[in-house]
Amino acid sequence: MRRACGRGASGQASVEVVALLPLAALIALAIGQLLAAGAARELAGNAAEAGAAALLQGGDPAAAARAALPGWSRERAGVQVAGRRVDVHVRPRVVIPVLAALLEASASADAGPP
């Protein structure tokens, strides 16, 4: 005997797909947050190196580090200069504000001996 495939099977598949959509959205947001954290880390490293280079050239390392950052990250960045060391901290954009502190990227660059 052959069984006819009715509406019930296709309806169940639709319900299963709809049930998985929130999980898929959550995974996509998590991947986006990790990519943003990686970008912030890269930006912090570039800015720290720019600050150290400015220090070697006799310029303002904090201003050079901030200038090396794109517009959106300047307001989310902290630059500290201690001697010949430049530290840069960048907080990535986040969907959940609590994650901003957890995903903060830090980088340091040293301009070498005086």
HELIX and SHEET records of a PDB file:
HELIX    1   1 ARG A    7  LEU A   56  1                                  50    
HELIX    2   2 PRO A   61  ALA A   67  1                                   7    
HELIX    3   3 GLY A   71  ARG A   74  1                                   4    
HELIX    4   4 LEU A   99  LEU A  102  1                                   4    
SHEET    1   A 3 ALA A  77  ALA A  82  0                                        
SHEET    2   A 3 ARG A  85  VAL A  90 -1                                        
SHEET    3   A 3 ALA A 105  ASP A 110 -1                                        
END                                                                             
